[in-house]
Amino acid sequence: MNLGKLGVWYAADKLTPVQWRRFVQKVESLNYGTLWYSEALGFESMALGSFLLAQTKTICIGSSIANIYARDAYASRQGLHTLSAVSDNRFVLGLGVSHVPLVERVRGHTYTKPLATMRTYLEKLYSEADDGRTWPVVLAALGPRMLALSTELTRGAIPYNVTPEHTASAKSILGADKWLAVEQKVCLEESPSEARALARRELERYLGLPNYRQCWHNLGFSEADLDNGGSDRFIDAMVVWGNEDKIQRRLDEHFDAGATHVCIQPVHTPDDLDAAERTLEAFAPG
């Protein structure tokens, strides 16, 4: 399986099924290697993956992420094998431990120790399979121990809301042979005030989640950087905005740091699918 050098990340709940059909076909026509989608309220991960695969012919489709509290390991295994079989092996199963509020308040489960829980889940996923570690499974890994688990038991990692500095650190843990598929938010807007307003709107849903906050603290951001919508320094680190050259430099920084794949997430005026597509057109693989 070849993820391609560039991919696209987009939140499931931003589009209707009709819009998703248009969007995924546009992404495929632009020659991006992989489209990654979230598991958002209103969408089930495997079902949405099946729909997106059915609308396309060549592009890989990856869950980013399928919440391990949403289905047991056997269900994920069967989902992976089913979607791989019906799509000529174009599906990537991205797994994650999610976040306490989404697991406990939304799903009614008890959130347990992330590393041990994920290890047990993967062991059950691969139960009695000699080739399990070759399956297209990746982890939403931020910290060094989850990254190490990605190296040990999966094809690689899909870090989200990170910087090129994190990419370099992740690469040092994953090594040369693993996928390192990094998400980067981009905003084709040259007005600082407008770009940062769009970026703050995009990041609002993540700022209260402790897993991300801990990662950002580890990257050198203070509580003050993360409060009140985020400091300009933090916003500019998470969402690269400006002209095409400036944005391309940030993408290149991830590759220079060791990313094997960078997935672009367009940040734009809400409900403006045309704007998202214009952004992807600007950075489409040659």
C-alpha positions, 0 to 999 in steps of 0.5 A: 500500500502506498499512502502517497506523499500528500494526503487530505484530512477532513472532519466527518461532521463538516459535510453531508453525505452528498458533499462527502461524495463530491469532496472525496472525488475532488480529492482523488482527481487532484491525485492526493494519495490518501483521504483521512476522516474523523469519527464524529458525532453522527457518523460511524467510522467503518460505515463512512469508510465504506461509503467513501471507498465506494465513491472512489477508485484509486485513492486510499481512505483512512480512519483518523481515528476509529475510536477503540471504545466504539467497537471491540477489537474483533469488530475492528478486525472484521471491518478492516478485512471487509473494507480491504477486500471490497476496495482492492486494499485501499483502506487504512485503519487508524485507531486511537484511544480518544479523550475522556469526555468523548469516551465517558460522557458521550459513550458511557464507558470508563476511560482506562490507561491509554497505553495498556488499553491500546496494547491489549486492543492490538493484541486482540486485533491480531489474535492468532494472525501470523501476519497481523503486524503487516496489516494497514493499521496505524495509531493516533500517537502523540507521546513517546510511549504510544509512538513506541507502541506504534513502532512495535505493533503497527505500520506507524503513527498518525499524529494530529495537532503537532509541529515539525518539532514533534515530527522530528521527535516522532521520527526518532522513535518510529525509525526509517521503516514506519509510516509517519503520517502527519496532519497539518492545518493550512489556511490560504488567508494573508490577513493575520486577523482573519486567518487567526480568527479562522484558526481559533474557530478550528482549534476550539474543539481541541483546546479543552481536551487533556491529551492534546494539552499535555502534548502541547505543554511538552512542545513548550506551550504554556497554560497562557498559550492555550487559554482564551482561544490560544495565543498568537504564537500557539495559533501560528504553530498549529495552523500555517496561514498566508500565501502558498509559498509560506504554507509550502515551507511548513509542509516541507519542514515536516518532510525534512523532519522525517514525515513520510506523508503529510495530510493537509487539513484546509481551514476556511470560512465555515460551510464553504466547501469551494474554499476547501477545494481551492486550498487543495487545488493549490497544493495538489501533487504534481 
